[in-house]
Amino acid sequence: MRDKLRDPLRLKHMLESSRNILNFMEGKTLENLKNDKILFYAVVKNIEIIGEATYRITSQLKGRHPEIPSVFVGRRPESPGSPVALILPASPISSYPLL
């Protein structure tokens, strides 16, 4: 059973990682992301953190806040190396009042 006392920490990780991605990509293009391995892996790692934190939040929180991007919830690649599509909500991260 997932510990609901850890939900605030998971949400904090999601927010921090989202902000990291925005900061890393500020002024950058898709070409920069493709050509800069350090930038690419920094963004990917933060996407992984968001996905893992989202996967681990409790069903109680998910039920109270359906605005949590469900694209992450319960999604896992079927095998190592499987491509994973990422669709982020169009609205700013700060508009999600989760707590």
C-alpha positions in Angstrom: 0.0 0.0 0.0 1.3 3.4 -0.9 1.8 5.8 2.0 -0.4 8.8 1.7 1.9 10.7 4.0 4.4 10.8 1.2 2.1 12.3 -1.3 3.2 15.9 -0.5 6.8 14.9 -1.1 5.9 13.2 -4.4 4.1 16.3 -5.5 7.1 18.4 -4.6 9.3 16.1 -6.7 6.9 16.5 -9.6 6.9 20.2 -9.4 10.7 20.5 -8.9 11.4 18.3 -11.9 8.9 20.2 -14.0 10.6 23.4 -13.2 14.0 21.8 -13.9 12.8 20.9 -17.4 11.5 24.3 -18.1 14.8 25.9 -16.8 16.9 23.5 -18.8 15.0 24.1 -22.0 14.7 27.9 -21.7 16.0 29.4 -24.9 16.7 25.9 -26.3 15.2 24.3 -29.4 14.4 20.7 -30.3 17.7 20.7 -32.2 19.6 21.7 -29.1 17.9 18.8 -27.2 18.8 16.3 -30.0 22.4 17.4 -30.2 23.3 18.0 -26.6 23.6 14.7 -24.7 23.9 16.3 -21.3 20.7 18.4 -21.9 18.9 15.4 -23.3 19.7 13.2 -20.3 18.9 15.9 -17.8 15.5 16.3 -19.3 14.9 12.6 -19.6 15.9 12.0 -16.0 13.5 14.7 -14.8 10.7 13.1 -16.9 11.5 9.8 -15.2 11.2 11.5 -11.8 7.8 12.9 -12.7 6.6 9.6 -14.0 7.8 7.7 -10.9 6.3 10.2 -8.5 3.0 10.2 -10.4 2.9 6.4 -10.4 3.4 6.3 -6.7 0.8 8.8 -5.5 -2.1 7.3 -3.7 -5.5 6.6 -5.3 -7.1 8.9 -2.7 -5.1 11.9 -4.0 -5.8 10.9 -7.6 -9.5 10.7 -6.8 -9.5 14.1 -5.2 -7.5 15.7 -8.0 -8.4 14.4 -11.5 -6.4 17.2 -13.0 -3.2 15.2 -12.3 -1.9 14.4 -15.7 -3.2 10.8 -16.2 -0.8 10.2 -19.0 1.8 9.3 -16.4 -0.5 7.3 -14.1 0.1 3.6 -14.3 2.1 3.8 -17.5 5.2 1.7 -17.9 7.1 0.7 -21.0 6.3 -2.9 -21.9 10.0 -3.8 -22.3 13.3 -2.1 -21.7 14.0 0.3 -24.5 10.3 0.7 -25.5 9.5 4.2 -26.7 7.4 6.2 -24.3 5.3 9.2 -25.6 5.0 12.1 -23.3 2.1 14.5 -23.5 2.1 17.4 -21.0 -0.9 19.5 -20.2 -1.1 22.8 -22.1 -1.6 24.9 -18.9 1.3 25.9 -16.7 2.4 23.6 -14.0 1.7 26.2 -11.4 -2.0 26.1 -12.2 -2.4 22.7 -10.6 -3.5 23.3 -7.0 -2.9 19.9 -5.7 -2.5 20.5 -2.0 
